[in-house]
């Protein structure tokens, strides 16, 4: 009866979703540029250990996501630091161990403590059940992540484009990479609370990849990605709120479904726009007439008559 904007859970969902969308967009741009999408996906799965473990001990899932993801990011970096290909191997090892623990913790959540909704909340999120006590910690974490990205922007951009040039200019490439991975862990932890551990990669990668299809400037891409993330998140909340009256009536659809679906649609539209722009550019280049050239001199001379 209070309406959409007067509803308490909706207000909390809009606030939390907006913060997470901005942080995920800014971190996601460099995640795509650096080709670390697999690491982001791995961290989202690793975070299920923290989320499910938090339910077991009765603490906030956000704290569990953050602690375990930070530990997982540090472990992946330490195990894979000796050789470039070792990073993917280390990520796979840590991911496999984390999924095994997640299965065990989720089993205990549903059997020992009888928290039947824990699995759905951890894996797929539940924005309408976010506690007001989480808004302040999420704002602090988001501010720290954005401050870290601002501090790392120039060395991170240089090391992402050319690690050799960055090393030659004195940039500590390894520590920049470690710091960024830890920042990514924070962003993934926050998005796991909003859209769930399984779908958090969509909010991290989707808006960023869409923005990079529209512009090649990293700074502008961050702004575009943040706008797209906020639109997708807030529109997803509105659609989920209205879906209470959709079939099956009285049940409603999950917010995470609408957020991920909108992100996917945005990327398809951006990809289509980029493809059409490339075709028009190719046609305009082909339509430009070539400059006529004179035939080469043969070197023959005429004798007087």
Secondary structure as the mmCIF struct_conf table of DSSP 4:
data_model
#
loop_
_struct_conf.conf_type_id
_struct_conf.id
_struct_conf.beg_label_comp_id
_struct_conf.beg_label_asym_id
_struct_conf.beg_label_seq_id
_struct_conf.end_label_comp_id
_struct_conf.end_label_asym_id
_struct_conf.end_label_seq_id
BEND BEND1 UNK A 4 UNK A 4
TURN_TY1_P TURN_TY1_P1 UNK A 5 UNK A 6
HELX_RH_AL_P HELX_RH_AL_P1 UNK A 8 UNK A 33
TURN_TY1_P TURN_TY1_P2 UNK A 34 UNK A 35
HELX_RH_AL_P HELX_RH_AL_P2 UNK A 37 UNK A 57
TURN_TY1_P TURN_TY1_P3 UNK A 58 UNK A 58
BEND BEND2 UNK A 59 UNK A 59
HELX_RH_AL_P HELX_RH_AL_P3 UNK A 61 UNK A 79
TURN_TY1_P TURN_TY1_P4 UNK A 80 UNK A 80
BEND BEND3 UNK A 82 UNK A 83
TURN_TY1_P TURN_TY1_P5 UNK A 84 UNK A 85
HELX_RH_AL_P HELX_RH_AL_P4 UNK A 86 UNK A 111
TURN_TY1_P TURN_TY1_P6 UNK A 112 UNK A 112
BEND BEND4 UNK A 113 UNK A 113
TURN_TY1_P TURN_TY1_P7 UNK A 116 UNK A 117
HELX_RH_AL_P HELX_RH_AL_P5 UNK A 118 UNK A 124
HELX_RH_3T_P HELX_RH_3T_P1 UNK A 127 UNK A 129
TURN_TY1_P TURN_TY1_P8 UNK A 132 UNK A 132
HELX_RH_AL_P HELX_RH_AL_P6 UNK A 133 UNK A 161
HELX_RH_AL_P HELX_RH_AL_P7 UNK A 163 UNK A 168
TURN_TY1_P TURN_TY1_P9 UNK A 169 UNK A 170
HELX_RH_AL_P HELX_RH_AL_P8 UNK A 173 UNK A 195
TURN_TY1_P TURN_TY1_P10 UNK A 197 UNK A 199
HELX_RH_AL_P HELX_RH_AL_P9 UNK A 200 UNK A 214
BEND BEND5 UNK A 216 UNK A 216
HELX_RH_AL_P HELX_RH_AL_P10 UNK A 218 UNK A 242
HELX_RH_3T_P HELX_RH_3T_P2 UNK A 243 UNK A 245
BEND BEND6 UNK A 246 UNK A 248
TURN_TY1_P TURN_TY1_P11 UNK A 249 UNK A 251
HELX_RH_AL_P HELX_RH_AL_P11 UNK A 255 UNK A 287
BEND BEND7 UNK A 288 UNK A 288
HELX_LH_PP_P HELX_LH_PP_P1 UNK A 289 UNK A 292
HELX_LH_PP_P HELX_LH_PP_P2 UNK A 294 UNK A 297
HELX_LH_PP_P HELX_LH_PP_P3 UNK A 302 UNK A 304
#
